Amino acid sequence: MSRACRTSRRGWPLERVLFALAGSVTLLSAALALVSPWFLLLTAFVGVNQWLYVAVGACPASLLLTRLFDLRAAANTPPIS
């Protein structure tokens, strides 16, 4: 297996966890929109947080994940040897 395909022993980097979390919440809110259209506001909130992370480099979810689970951005992870 090539070095690029191996995953870190520490687990997923912060960006991957954020992407999975945002996708899960978006799918959940889309399903809940069948119950009430107000759940689409949750989808908008996820989108705003994604743009916040792109523009500033941090969002509420990234700050919580960094503090609670000690996740680091992929650029800050040491290379796999």
C-alpha positions as CSV (number, residue, x, y, z in Angstrom):
1,M,0.0,0.0,0.0
2,S,1.3,3.4,-0.9
3,R,2.1,6.0,1.8
4,A,-0.7,8.3,0.6
5,C,-3.3,5.6,1.2
6,R,-2.4,4.8,4.7
7,T,-4.3,6.5,7.5
8,S,-2.8,7.9,10.6
9,R,-2.9,5.9,13.8
10,R,-4.5,8.9,15.5
11,G,-7.7,8.6,13.5
12,W,-9.3,11.0,11.2
13,P,-8.1,14.6,10.8
14,L,-10.4,17.5,11.9
15,E,-11.5,18.3,8.4
16,R,-12.7,14.8,7.7
17,V,-14.7,14.6,11.0
18,L,-16.2,18.0,10.2
19,F,-17.2,16.9,6.7
20,A,-18.8,13.7,8.1
21,L,-20.6,15.6,10.8
22,A,-21.9,18.3,8.4
23,G,-23.1,15.6,6.0
24,S,-24.9,13.6,8.7
25,V,-26.7,16.7,10.1
26,T,-27.7,17.8,6.6
27,L,-29.1,14.4,5.8
28,L,-30.9,14.3,9.1
29,S,-32.4,17.8,8.7
30,A,-33.5,17.0,5.1
31,A,-35.3,13.9,6.4
32,L,-36.9,15.8,9.3
33,A,-38.0,18.5,6.8
34,L,-40.7,16.0,5.8
35,V,-42.1,16.4,9.3
36,S,-41.7,20.2,9.4
37,P,-40.2,22.6,6.9
38,W,-38.6,24.5,9.9
39,F,-35.9,21.8,10.0
40,L,-34.5,23.3,6.8
41,L,-33.1,26.0,9.0
42,L,-30.8,23.4,10.5
43,T,-29.5,22.8,6.9
44,A,-28.8,26.5,6.5
45,F,-27.0,26.6,9.9
46,V,-24.7,23.8,8.7
47,G,-24.0,25.7,5.5
48,V,-23.2,28.9,7.4
49,N,-20.8,27.0,9.6
50,Q,-19.0,25.4,6.7
51,W,-18.5,28.8,5.1
52,L,-17.3,30.1,8.4
53,Y,-14.7,27.4,8.6
54,V,-13.6,28.1,5.0
55,A,-13.3,31.9,5.6
56,V,-11.9,32.0,9.1
57,G,-10.4,28.6,9.7
58,A,-12.7,27.8,12.7
59,C,-16.3,27.2,13.4
60,P,-18.1,26.2,16.6
61,A,-17.9,22.5,15.8
62,S,-14.2,22.6,15.0
63,L,-13.5,24.4,18.3
64,L,-15.4,21.8,20.2
65,L,-13.8,18.9,18.4
66,T,-10.4,20.3,18.9
67,R,-10.9,20.9,22.7
68,L,-12.9,17.7,23.5
69,F,-11.2,15.1,21.3
70,D,-7.8,16.8,20.6
71,L,-8.4,16.5,16.8
72,R,-5.9,18.4,14.6
73,A,-6.1,19.7,11.1
74,A,-4.6,17.5,8.4
75,A,-1.9,20.1,7.8
76,N,-0.8,19.9,11.4
77,T,-0.6,16.1,11.6
78,P,2.9,14.6,11.5
79,P,3.7,12.4,8.5
80,I,3.3,8.7,8.7
81,S,6.6,6.9,8.9
